[in-house]
């Protein structure tokens, strides 16, 4: 299986890119949010990939972050949900936003995504709510708590951290009641815990 590609961005279209690796161009399907933040053509690029095999047809999908690939594979496991709808979800919501939406059972927000109707939204919540919480080993915050956490994530990104690097830690601390409503205090707490992790 092709788990990732490291090469040069040769072409870019709204729904796909071509990554050239050792002279071979790989056609990779992407969602619209990915295509909007790609580097200039000719730049080095790493994409995390999923190879889908349907009726002897091979299709490669790529993501700039491992957590997006993980969510994509989770979505493909939902009854009746195909790759196109999964990409639409990833284009509309970052992984942590999707998890929050599912755990809070916000079906209306899911229905605002192209290709996701009422029944599909209900199925996403029903099939993934427990899996998201148990699989991540955390309890996601309610909608009222989401804004301060998003501010905290943005502050951490400004310091050079990747979302996928610190998001599990932030959510674990939130579920354990270690975070409050002040972004400054939360930032200090997370940085302290992160430093402790790095020493282990």
C-alpha positions in Angstrom: 0.0 0.0 0.0 1.2 3.5 -0.7 1.2 5.2 2.7 2.7 8.5 1.7 4.4 10.3 -1.2 7.4 12.6 -0.9 8.1 14.5 -4.1 7.5 17.7 -6.1 4.2 19.3 -6.7 4.0 19.1 -10.5 0.3 20.1 -11.2 -2.6 21.3 -9.1 -6.3 21.4 -9.8 -9.3 22.1 -7.5 -9.9 18.4 -6.8 -6.5 16.7 -7.6 -2.8 17.2 -7.7 0.1 15.4 -9.4 3.1 14.6 -7.2 6.2 13.7 -9.1 8.4 11.1 -7.3 11.6 10.0 -9.0 10.2 11.0 -12.4 6.8 9.3 -11.9 3.7 11.4 -11.6 1.1 10.3 -9.1 -2.5 11.6 -9.6 -3.8 12.2 -6.2 -7.4 13.3 -5.2 -7.6 16.1 -2.7 -10.3 18.1 -1.0 -10.8 21.8 -1.8 -9.3 23.1 1.4 -6.1 21.2 0.7 -5.9 22.7 -2.9 -6.3 26.2 -1.5 -3.2 26.0 0.8 -0.8 24.1 -1.5 2.7 25.5 -2.0 3.8 26.9 -5.4 4.3 24.4 -8.3 7.7 22.9 -8.2 7.9 22.9 -4.4 8.7 19.8 -2.3 5.6 18.2 -0.9 4.6 15.3 1.4 1.1 13.8 1.2 -0.3 11.0 3.3 -2.2 8.7 1.1 -5.0 6.2 0.9 -5.4 3.8 -2.1 -9.0 2.9 -2.8 -9.8 -0.1 -5.0 -13.3 -0.3 -6.4 -14.3 -2.6 -9.3 -10.6 -2.9 -10.3 -10.3 0.8 -10.5 -7.5 2.4 -8.4 -7.8 5.9 -6.9 -5.3 7.6 -4.7 -6.3 10.2 -2.2 -3.9 12.5 -0.4 -3.8 14.7 2.7 -1.3 17.2 4.1 -1.8 15.9 7.7 -1.9 12.4 9.1 -5.0 13.3 11.2 -6.9 14.1 8.1 -6.1 10.7 6.6 -7.1 9.0 9.8 -10.5 10.8 9.7 -10.9 10.0 6.0 -10.5 6.3 6.7 -12.9 6.5 9.6 -15.5 8.2 7.4 -15.2 5.5 4.8 -16.2 3.0 7.4 -19.6 4.7 7.9 -22.5 2.9 6.1 -23.2 4.3 2.7 -20.6 7.1 2.9 -18.3 7.3 -0.2 -15.0 9.0 -0.8 -16.7 12.1 -2.4 -18.8 12.8 0.7 -15.8 12.1 3.0 -13.8 14.7 1.1 -16.6 17.2 1.3 -16.6 16.7 5.1 -12.9 17.3 5.3 -13.2 20.3 3.0 -15.8 21.9 5.4 -14.4 20.9 8.8 -11.0 20.3 10.3 -10.7 17.0 12.1 -11.1 18.5 15.6 -14.1 20.5 14.4 -15.7 17.3 13.0 -15.1 15.4 16.2 -16.7 18.2 18.2 -19.7 18.3 15.8 -20.2 14.5 16.1 -19.8 14.3 19.9 -22.2 17.3 20.4 -24.6 15.6 17.9 -24.8 18.8 15.8 -26.7 17.3 12.9 -27.6 20.7 11.5 -24.0 21.6 11.0 -23.3 18.3 9.2 -26.3 18.9 6.9 -24.7 22.2 5.8 -22.0 20.2 4.1 -22.6 19.4 0.4 -23.8 15.9 -0.1 -24.7 15.3 3.5 -28.5 15.0 4.0 -30.5 14.5 7.2 -30.2 10.7 7.2 -26.5 10.8 6.5 -25.9 13.3 9.3 -27.9 11.1 11.7 -25.9 8.1 10.6 -22.6 9.9 11.1 -23.5 10.8 14.7 -25.0 7.4 15.5 -22.0 5.4 14.2 -19.1 7.6 15.2 -20.1 9.3 18.4 -18.9 6.6 20.7 -16.0 5.6 18.5 -14.6 9.1 18.4 -14.6 9.4 22.2 -13.4 5.9 23.0 -10.9 5.8 20.2 -9.2 9.1 21.1 -9.4 8.3 24.8 -10.9 11.7 25.5 -14.1 13.5 26.1 -14.8 16.4 23.7 -16.0 19.7 25.0 -19.5 21.0 24.5 -20.2 23.7 21.9 -20.1 26.5 24.6 -16.5 25.5 25.4 -15.3 25.3 21.8 -14.5 29.0 21.2 -11.9 29.3 24.0 -10.3 26.0 22.9 -10.1 27.2 19.3 -8.4 30.4 20.5 -6.0 28.2 22.5 -5.2 26.0 19.4 -4.5 29.2 17.3 -2.2 30.5 20.0 -0.3 27.2 20.0 -0.1 27.3 16.2 1.4 30.8 16.4 4.1 29.3 18.6 5.0 26.8 15.9 3.0 23.7 17.0 1.1 21.6 14.6 -2.6 21.0 15.5 -2.2 17.2 15.2 0.8 17.4 17.6 -1.0 19.1 20.5 -4.7 18.6 19.9 -4.9 15.2 21.8 -3.1 16.8 24.7 -5.4 19.8 24.8 -8.5 17.6 24.6 -7.2 15.3 27.4 -6.5 18.2 29.6 -10.0 19.6 28.9 -11.7 16.4 29.8 -9.7 16.2 33.0 -10.8 19.7 34.0 -7.4 21.2 33.8 -8.3 24.1 31.5 -10.4 27.2 32.2 -11.8 30.0 30.1 -8.6 32.2 30.0 -6.5 31.5 27.0 -3.4 32.9 28.6 -3.6 30.6 31.6 -4.5 27.6 29.4 -1.6 28.3 27.1 0.8 28.2 30.1 -0.7 25.0 31.3 -0.5 23.2 28.0 3.1 24.4 27.4 4.1 23.1 30.9 2.5 19.7 30.2 4.0 19.5 26.8 7.5 20.2 28.2 6.9 17.3 30.7 6.0 15.0 27.8 9.2 15.9 26.0 11.3 15.0 29.0 9.9 11.4 29.2 
